Amino acid sequence: KKFLAPNQCINCDLALADLAGRNLSKARLREADLFGVKLIKANLSEAELVGVNLIEADLSQTNLMDANLIGTDLWGAILNGADLRGAKLNGAVLDYADLEQAKFCNTAMSDGSIRNDDC
């Protein structure tokens, strides 16, 4: 673990942590292990989550506006009702992810396409 400042760490192990409702706006969590973490209704707007393990994480109704999730593993993650407007998901793994009712506007998807469903 390497903690740099509040809401910033590299290679953190936060697997199975309960961070529901937390304000992690502009957090830098590069290469962190957040397997199965609960981030329900958390604020991760403008967060940098590059290369993060979010396998089976619960991000229901989470604010991910303008978040950088490039290369993030969201396999089986729950993003039901998440706000993904302006998020960058380039190269992210979205297999089996629940994107029901998620909001998209200028959202860069894993395949490089842009979704504008909710602009």
C-alpha positions as a Markdown table, in Angstrom:
| # | Residue | x | y | z |
|---|---|---|---|---|
| 1 | Lys | 0.0 | 0.0 | 0.0 |
| 2 | Lys | 1.2 | 3.5 | -0.8 |
| 3 | Phe | -0.9 | 6.3 | 0.7 |
| 4 | Leu | -0.2 | 9.6 | -0.9 |
| 5 | Ala | -2.8 | 11.9 | 0.7 |
| 6 | Pro | -6.5 | 11.7 | 1.7 |
| 7 | Asn | -8.5 | 9.8 | -0.9 |
| 8 | Gln | -5.3 | 8.8 | -2.8 |
| 9 | Cys | -3.4 | 5.6 | -2.8 |
| 10 | Ile | -1.7 | 3.3 | -5.2 |
| 11 | Asn | -2.1 | -0.5 | -5.0 |
| 12 | Cys | -4.5 | -0.3 | -2.0 |
| 13 | Asp | -6.3 | -3.4 | -0.9 |
| 14 | Leu | -9.9 | -2.4 | -0.1 |
| 15 | Ala | -11.5 | -5.7 | -1.1 |
| 16 | Leu | -14.9 | -6.3 | 0.4 |
| 17 | Ala | -14.8 | -2.8 | 2.2 |
| 18 | Asp | -18.1 | -1.0 | 2.8 |
| 19 | Leu | -17.7 | 2.5 | 1.4 |
| 20 | Ala | -21.4 | 3.1 | 0.8 |
| 21 | Gly | -22.3 | 6.8 | 0.7 |
| 22 | Arg | -18.7 | 7.9 | 1.0 |
| 23 | Asn | -17.5 | 11.1 | -0.7 |
| 24 | Leu | -14.5 | 10.0 | -2.8 |
| 25 | Ser | -14.7 | 12.8 | -5.4 |
| 26 | Lys | -11.4 | 13.2 | -7.2 |
| 27 | Ala | -9.9 | 10.2 | -5.4 |
| 28 | Arg | -6.9 | 8.6 | -7.0 |
| 29 | Leu | -7.0 | 4.8 | -6.6 |
| 30 | Arg | -4.7 | 3.5 | -9.3 |
| 31 | Glu | -4.3 | -0.3 | -9.5 |
| 32 | Ala | -6.3 | -0.7 | -6.3 |
| 33 | Asp | -8.1 | -4.0 | -5.3 |
| 34 | Leu | -11.7 | -3.1 | -4.7 |
| 35 | Phe | -13.1 | -6.6 | -5.3 |
| 36 | Gly | -16.6 | -6.9 | -4.0 |
| 37 | Val | -16.5 | -3.4 | -2.4 |
| 38 | Lys | -19.8 | -1.7 | -1.6 |
| 39 | Leu | -19.9 | 1.8 | -3.0 |
| 40 | Ile | -23.7 | 2.2 | -3.1 |
| 41 | Lys | -24.6 | 5.9 | -3.5 |
| 42 | Ala | -21.0 | 6.9 | -3.1 |
| 43 | Asn | -19.6 | 10.0 | -4.9 |
| 44 | Leu | -16.7 | 9.1 | -7.2 |
| 45 | Ser | -17.1 | 12.1 | -9.5 |
| 46 | Glu | -13.9 | 13.0 | -11.3 |
| 47 | Ala | -12.2 | 10.0 | -9.6 |
| 48 | Glu | -9.2 | 8.3 | -11.1 |
| 49 | Leu | -9.8 | 4.5 | -11.0 |
| 50 | Val | -7.4 | 3.4 | -13.7 |
| 51 | Gly | -6.7 | -0.3 | -13.7 |
| 52 | Val | -8.7 | -0.9 | -10.6 |
| 53 | Asn | -10.2 | -4.3 | -9.7 |
| 54 | Leu | -13.9 | -3.7 | -9.2 |
| 55 | Ile | -15.0 | -7.3 | -9.9 |
| 56 | Glu | -18.4 | -7.9 | -8.4 |
| 57 | Ala | -18.4 | -4.4 | -6.7 |
| 58 | Asp | -21.8 | -2.8 | -5.9 |
| 59 | Leu | -21.8 | 0.7 | -7.5 |
| 60 | Ser | -25.6 | 1.1 | -7.4 |
| 61 | Gln | -26.6 | 4.7 | -7.7 |
| 62 | Thr | -23.0 | 5.8 | -7.5 |
| 63 | Asn | -22.0 | 9.2 | -8.9 |
| 64 | Leu | -19.2 | 8.4 | -11.5 |
| 65 | Met | -19.6 | 11.6 | -13.5 |
| 66 | Asp | -16.3 | 12.4 | -15.3 |
| 67 | Ala | -14.6 | 9.5 | -13.6 |
| 68 | Asn | -11.6 | 7.9 | -15.3 |
| 69 | Leu | -12.1 | 4.1 | -15.4 |
| 70 | Ile | -9.8 | 3.2 | -18.2 |
| 71 | Gly | -8.8 | -0.4 | -18.1 |
| 72 | Thr | -10.8 | -1.1 | -15.0 |
| 73 | Asp | -12.2 | -4.6 | -14.4 |
| 74 | Leu | -15.9 | -4.2 | -13.7 |
| 75 | Trp | -16.8 | -7.9 | -14.4 |
| 76 | Gly | -20.1 | -8.7 | -12.7 |
| 77 | Ala | -20.2 | -5.2 | -11.1 |
| 78 | Ile | -23.6 | -3.7 | -10.3 |
| 79 | Leu | -23.9 | -0.3 | -11.8 |
| 80 | Asn | -27.7 | -0.1 | -11.6 |
| 81 | Gly | -28.7 | 3.6 | -11.6 |
| 82 | Ala | -25.0 | 4.8 | -11.6 |
| 83 | Asp | -24.3 | 8.2 | -13.2 |
| 84 | Leu | -21.7 | 7.5 | -15.9 |
| 85 | Arg | -22.1 | 10.8 | -17.7 |
| 86 | Gly | -18.7 | 11.9 | -19.0 |
| 87 | Ala | -17.0 | 8.8 | -17.6 |
| 88 | Lys | -14.1 | 7.1 | -19.5 |
| 89 | Leu | -14.5 | 3.3 | -19.7 |
| 90 | Asn | -12.1 | 2.7 | -22.5 |
| 91 | Gly | -10.7 | -0.8 | -22.3 |
| 92 | Ala | -12.8 | -1.6 | -19.2 |
| 93 | Val | -14.1 | -5.1 | -18.7 |
| 94 | Leu | -17.9 | -4.9 | -18.5 |
| 95 | Asp | -18.8 | -8.6 | -19.0 |
| 96 | Tyr | -21.8 | -9.5 | -16.8 |
| 97 | Ala | -22.0 | -5.9 | -15.4 |
| 98 | Asp | -25.5 | -4.7 | -14.6 |
| 99 | Leu | -25.9 | -1.3 | -16.3 |
| 100 | Glu | -29.6 | -1.1 | -15.9 |
| 101 | Gln | -30.9 | 2.4 | -15.5 |
| 102 | Ala | -27.3 | 3.8 | -15.6 |
| 103 | Lys | -27.0 | 7.3 | -17.1 |
| 104 | Phe | -24.9 | 7.9 | -20.2 |
| 105 | Cys | -23.9 | 11.2 | -21.8 |
| 106 | Asn | -20.6 | 11.6 | -23.6 |
| 107 | Thr | -19.6 | 8.3 | -22.0 |
| 108 | Ala | -16.6 | 6.6 | -23.6 |
| 109 | Met | -17.4 | 2.9 | -23.6 |
| 110 | Ser | -14.9 | 0.0 | -23.4 |
| 111 | Asp | -15.0 | -0.5 | -27.2 |
| 112 | Gly | -14.3 | 3.2 | -27.9 |
| 113 | Ser | -17.9 | 4.1 | -28.8 |
| 114 | Ile | -19.6 | 7.0 | -27.1 |
| 115 | Arg | -23.0 | 6.6 | -25.5 |
| 116 | Asn | -25.3 | 9.6 | -25.3 |
| 117 | Asp | -28.6 | 8.0 | -24.0 |
| 118 | Asp | -29.2 | 10.6 | -21.3 |
| 119 | Cys | -27.9 | 13.9 | -22.7 |
